[in-house]
Amino acid sequence: MAASNNFYDLYRHGSLGVTLTDALDDLIGDERIDPQLAMKVLTQFDRVVAETLQEKVKARLTFKGSLDTYRFCDEVWTFLIRNVTFKMDNNSSTVVADKVKIVSCSAKRNDDK
């Protein structure tokens, strides 16, 4: 699940990461870039997204729901929560979801220790 250079590849599975991967696949298919360059781009994407979220996002929220399942494997926690209500600390509005998956990874990778 992890990318090289000590950053997780979790954000590749979001809409922005999937779109980037599709564009890189098209460029590789058209022989406009090498697969090695595409991997460097994805590794850079992993690093920049993780660092940007850590440095720039200061918002906090609280949530309440029913814990359906959880697991801990390879230093990664995964929680599946049902009937979730999210509330931003600075806003009175709420967001409700039937089901939410939360993945929590250690700030330091195993190979960093």
N, C-alpha and C positions, 0 to 999 in steps of 0.2 A: 504494500500500500504506500510505501514511502518512495519519494524521489531521491535522486542522488543529491549531494551537497546539503544533507541534513534538513530538508524541508519536506513536509508531507504533501502528497498529491491530492488531498481531499477536494480542493477547489476546482480541480479539473473536471469534476462530475457535475458542477453547476452549469447554468446556461452559458456563461461566458467561457468557461473552460471547454465545454463541448463544442462551442462555435469555433474557438481557436483551434482545437484538435481537428475539426472538419476542414477548416481552411488550410491547415498544414498538410493534411492528407491529400487535398486537392493539388497543392503545390508539389508535393512529392510525386503524385500520379502524373502530373504534367511535366515532370522532370525539371522543374524550375529551382528546386532546392534538394539537398541531400537529406536522407533520414537523420543523419548525425546533427545537422543544423536544426531540424525540427525538434529533436530531443533537447538541444541546448535552449531553444526558445521555451519549451515546456518547463524546463528546470528554472529558467529565469522567471517565468510566470509564477511558479510555485513560491519562489523566494519573494517576489515583489508583492504578491497578494498577502502572504503571511506577515511581512514587515509592515505593509500599509495598514492592515487591520489592527496590528498591535500598536502602531504609533498614532494613527489618526482617529480611530473609533473610540469615543469616550462615552457613548450612550449606555445606559443601564436599563434593564427591564426586570420585572418579576413575572413568574408564571406559576400557574397552579393547575394540576391535573391529576389523573390516576396513572400511576406507574404500571405499565403492562408487563414489560420484560426488561432485563438489563443483563449485560455481560461485560467481562473484563478479560481481554486477551491481548498479549503482546503490548502491554502498556497503553492500551486504548479502551476507554469505556464507551459503551453504546447503550443508550436508554431509549426505549419506545414508550411514549406517553400518550394516553388517550384523553379526549375531552379537555383540551388545554385552553386556558385563558391567559393571554399575554397582556401586560400593562407596562407602559413606559413610565419611568420614574418622574419625568418632567411633563407628562401629559395624562389627562384623565381618560383618554380613549383606550378602548381595549380591542384586542383581536382574538377571535376564537377559532380553534382548529380541532377537527375530529381526531387527528393522529399526527404526532410529531416524532421525528427521529433526531436524537442529539448524539453527536460523536465528539468525544473529548479526548485529546491527545496530550501527552506530556509536552511541556515547553521545550524540553531537551530530549533529543533522540537518544536511543541506546548507545549508538556509536559516538556520541558526544561525551559520555560519562567516563 
